[in-house]
Amino acid sequence: MPSRIVTLKLNGTERELIARPSTTLLSALRETFGLMGAKRGCAQGGCGSCTVLLDGRPVVSCLIPVVTIDGSTVETIEGLADGDRLGDVQQAFVDLFATQCGFCTPGMIMSATALLNRKQNPTRQDVTEAICGNVCRCTGYEPIIAAVLAAAERRRGTPLANAEAEV
């Protein structure tokens, strides 16, 4: 099967690439577009380190052939920040020390962003379910859950009084 031209709306900008049928979305992001946020972990869809938003839904980009998503919208961790200003979920992860080695962080943040985009007031259970496909070997998940709940509070405009106490 020959290579194809694929058009994506990537982090708000229309982009094109020439891709072989075997090229994954993860490979296209990293090798063609130079976006290194999504990480190559297990390369089998089990760790979540390559999670991005595809048409608003979190997906593991290592399993998606990029030729199958022509015309789609893709958002990566790089698309959440506004210049030097971190996005709300990113900032909550920093503020609540929800990262250690950082390898899982982009995938966690993208899964959390998808949750908060569809649910304004998530419960702890909602957060746990949203990040269940993302493996972290460093934090024990508690700071991550607290950061996602804090980001939800920020989006609602409520203070962070309880979020830091939960860590």
DRENMAR-782655 format. One record per residue (C-alpha): residue in one letter; residue number from 1; x, y, z. Coordinates in Angstrom, 1 decimal, decimal comma. Example, Ala and Ser with C-alpha at 12.3 -4.5 7.8 and 13.67 -1.06 7.14 Angstrom:
["A"; 1; [12,3; -4,5; 7,8]];
["S"; 2; [13,7; -1,1; 7,1]];
END
This chain:
["M"; 1; [0,0; 0,0; 0,0]];
["P"; 2; [1,5; 3,4; -1,0]];
["S"; 3; [2,1; 6,4; 1,3]];
["R"; 4; [-0,7; 8,9; 1,7]];
["I"; 5; [-1,1; 12,6; 2,5]];
["V"; 6; [-2,8; 13,0; 5,8]];
["T"; 7; [-4,2; 16,2; 7,1]];
["L"; 8; [-4,7; 16,9; 10,8]];
["K"; 9; [-5,8; 19,8; 12,9]];
["L"; 10; [-2,9; 19,5; 15,4]];
["N"; 11; [-3,0; 21,7; 18,5]];
["G"; 12; [-5,2; 24,2; 16,6]];
["T"; 13; [-3,2; 24,3; 13,4]];
["E"; 14; [-3,9; 22,5; 10,1]];
["R"; 15; [-0,9; 20,2; 9,4]];
["E"; 16; [-0,1; 17,7; 6,7]];
["L"; 17; [2,3; 14,8; 6,4]];
["I"; 18; [3,1; 12,0; 4,1]];
["A"; 19; [2,6; 8,7; 5,9]];
["R"; 20; [3,0; 5,0; 5,3]];
["P"; 21; [0,1; 2,8; 6,3]];
["S"; 22; [2,2; 1,5; 9,2]];
["T"; 23; [3,0; 5,0; 10,6]];
["T"; 24; [1,4; 5,4; 14,0]];
["L"; 25; [0,0; 8,7; 15,3]];
["L"; 26; [2,7; 8,6; 18,0]];
["S"; 27; [5,5; 8,3; 15,4]];
["A"; 28; [4,0; 11,1; 13,3]];
["L"; 29; [3,8; 13,4; 16,4]];
["R"; 30; [7,4; 12,7; 17,5]];
["E"; 31; [9,2; 12,1; 14,2]];
["T"; 32; [7,4; 14,3; 11,8]];
["F"; 33; [6,1; 17,2; 13,9]];
["G"; 34; [8,8; 17,1; 16,7]];
["L"; 35; [6,3; 17,0; 19,5]];
["M"; 36; [8,0; 15,0; 22,2]];
["G"; 37; [5,3; 15,2; 25,0]];
["A"; 38; [3,6; 11,9; 24,2]];
["K"; 39; [6,1; 9,2; 25,2]];
["R"; 40; [6,8; 5,8; 23,7]];
["G"; 41; [6,4; 3,4; 26,6]];
["C"; 42; [5,1; -0,1; 26,1]];
["A"; 43; [4,2; 0,4; 22,4]];
["Q"; 44; [1,2; -1,9; 23,0]];
["G"; 45; [-1,4; 0,5; 24,4]];
["G"; 46; [-1,1; -0,6; 28,0]];
["C"; 47; [0,8; 2,1; 29,8]];
["G"; 48; [-0,9; 5,3; 28,6]];
["S"; 49; [2,3; 7,3; 28,3]];
["C"; 50; [1,4; 8,2; 24,7]];
["T"; 51; [-2,1; 9,4; 25,4]];
["V"; 52; [-3,4; 12,4; 23,3]];
["L"; 53; [-6,8; 13,7; 22,5]];
["L"; 54; [-8,3; 12,6; 19,2]];
["D"; 55; [-11,4; 14,5; 18,4]];
["G"; 56; [-11,6; 15,3; 22,1]];
["R"; 57; [-11,3; 11,7; 23,3]];
["P"; 58; [-8,2; 10,3; 25,0]];
["V"; 59; [-6,5; 7,6; 22,9]];
["V"; 60; [-3,2; 5,8; 23,1]];
["S"; 61; [-1,4; 7,2; 20,0]];
["C"; 62; [0,9; 4,2; 19,7]];
["L"; 63; [-2,0; 2,1; 18,4]];
["I"; 64; [-3,6; 4,5; 15,9]];
["P"; 65; [-2,4; 4,3; 12,3]];
["V"; 66; [-2,2; 7,9; 11,3]];
["V"; 67; [-3,7; 7,3; 7,8]];
["T"; 68; [-7,0; 6,2; 9,5]];
["I"; 69; [-7,5; 9,6; 11,1]];
["D"; 70; [-7,2; 11,9; 8,1]];
["G"; 71; [-9,2; 15,1; 8,8]];
["S"; 72; [-9,3; 14,6; 12,6]];
["T"; 73; [-8,3; 17,0; 15,4]];
["V"; 74; [-5,4; 16,0; 17,6]];
["E"; 75; [-4,4; 17,7; 20,8]];
["T"; 76; [-1,1; 17,0; 22,6]];
["I"; 77; [0,3; 18,2; 25,9]];
["E"; 78; [2,1; 20,9; 24,0]];
["G"; 79; [-1,2; 22,3; 22,9]];
["L"; 80; [-2,4; 22,9; 26,4]];
["A"; 81; [0,0; 25,7; 27,4]];
["D"; 82; [-0,4; 29,3; 26,1]];
["G"; 83; [3,2; 30,3; 25,5]];
["D"; 84; [4,9; 30,2; 28,8]];
["R"; 85; [1,7; 29,9; 30,7]];
["L"; 86; [0,8; 26,3; 31,6]];
["G"; 87; [-2,8; 25,0; 31,1]];
["D"; 88; [-4,9; 24,6; 34,2]];
["V"; 89; [-4,3; 20,9; 34,6]];
["Q"; 90; [-0,6; 21,2; 33,9]];
["Q"; 91; [-0,4; 23,9; 36,6]];
["A"; 92; [-2,3; 21,8; 39,1]];
["F"; 93; [0,2; 19,0; 38,6]];
["V"; 94; [3,1; 21,3; 39,3]];
["D"; 95; [1,5; 23,0; 42,3]];
["L"; 96; [0,5; 19,7; 43,9]];
["F"; 97; [3,8; 17,8; 43,1]];
["A"; 98; [1,9; 15,3; 41,0]];
["T"; 99; [5,0; 14,4; 39,0]];
["Q"; 100; [8,2; 12,7; 39,9]];
["C"; 101; [10,1; 11,2; 37,0]];
["G"; 102; [7,5; 12,8; 34,6]];
["F"; 103; [7,4; 10,0; 32,1]];
["C"; 104; [3,6; 9,4; 32,6]];
["T"; 105; [2,7; 13,0; 33,2]];
["P"; 106; [1,7; 14,0; 29,6]];
["G"; 107; [-0,6; 11,0; 29,3]];
["M"; 108; [-2,1; 11,6; 32,7]];
["I"; 109; [-2,7; 15,3; 32,0]];
["M"; 110; [-4,3; 14,5; 28,6]];
["S"; 111; [-6,6; 11,9; 30,2]];
["A"; 112; [-7,5; 14,3; 33,0]];
["T"; 113; [-8,1; 17,1; 30,5]];
["A"; 114; [-10,5; 15,0; 28,6]];
["L"; 115; [-12,4; 14,2; 31,8]];
["L"; 116; [-12,6; 17,8; 32,9]];
["N"; 117; [-13,7; 18,9; 29,4]];
["R"; 118; [-16,7; 16,6; 29,7]];
["K"; 119; [-17,4; 16,8; 33,5]];
["Q"; 120; [-17,2; 20,0; 35,4]];
["N"; 121; [-17,4; 18,5; 38,9]];
["P"; 122; [-15,8; 15,0; 38,9]];
["T"; 123; [-15,7; 12,8; 41,9]];
["R"; 124; [-12,6; 11,0; 43,1]];
["Q"; 125; [-14,0; 7,8; 41,4]];
["D"; 126; [-14,5; 9,7; 38,1]];
["V"; 127; [-10,8; 10,7; 38,2]];
["T"; 128; [-9,7; 7,2; 39,1]];
["E"; 129; [-11,6; 5,8; 36,2]];
["A"; 130; [-10,3; 8,5; 33,8]];
["I"; 131; [-6,7; 7,8; 34,6]];
["C"; 132; [-7,0; 4,0; 34,9]];
["G"; 133; [-5,3; 3,5; 31,5]];
["N"; 134; [-2,2; 5,5; 32,6]];
["V"; 135; [0,5; 3,7; 34,6]];
["C"; 136; [2,6; 5,6; 37,1]];
["R"; 137; [5,4; 3,9; 38,9]];
["C"; 138; [6,5; 6,9; 41,1]];
["T"; 139; [3,7; 8,9; 42,8]];
["G"; 140; [1,3; 6,3; 44,1]];
["Y"; 141; [-1,5; 8,2; 42,3]];
["E"; 142; [-2,7; 10,2; 45,3]];
["P"; 143; [-1,0; 13,5; 44,2]];
["I"; 144; [-2,3; 12,9; 40,7]];
["I"; 145; [-5,9; 12,5; 41,8]];
["A"; 146; [-5,5; 15,6; 44,1]];
["A"; 147; [-4,1; 17,6; 41,1]];
["V"; 148; [-7,0; 16,6; 38,8]];
["L"; 149; [-9,6; 17,5; 41,5]];
["A"; 150; [-7,8; 20,8; 42,1]];
["A"; 151; [-7,8; 21,6; 38,4]];
["A"; 152; [-11,6; 21,0; 38,4]];
["E"; 153; [-12,0; 23,4; 41,3]];
["R"; 154; [-9,9; 26,0; 39,5]];
["R"; 155; [-12,1; 25,6; 36,4]];
["R"; 156; [-15,2; 26,1; 38,5]];
["G"; 157; [-13,5; 29,2; 40,2]];
["T"; 158; [-13,5; 27,7; 43,7]];
["P"; 159; [-10,5; 27,9; 46,0]];
["L"; 160; [-7,9; 25,1; 46,4]];
["A"; 161; [-8,3; 24,9; 50,2]];
["N"; 162; [-9,1; 21,2; 50,3]];
["A"; 163; [-6,9; 20,0; 47,4]];
["E"; 164; [-3,6; 20,6; 49,1]];
["A"; 165; [-4,9; 19,0; 52,3]];
["E"; 166; [-5,8; 15,8; 50,4]];
["V"; 167; [-2,2; 15,1; 49,2]];
END
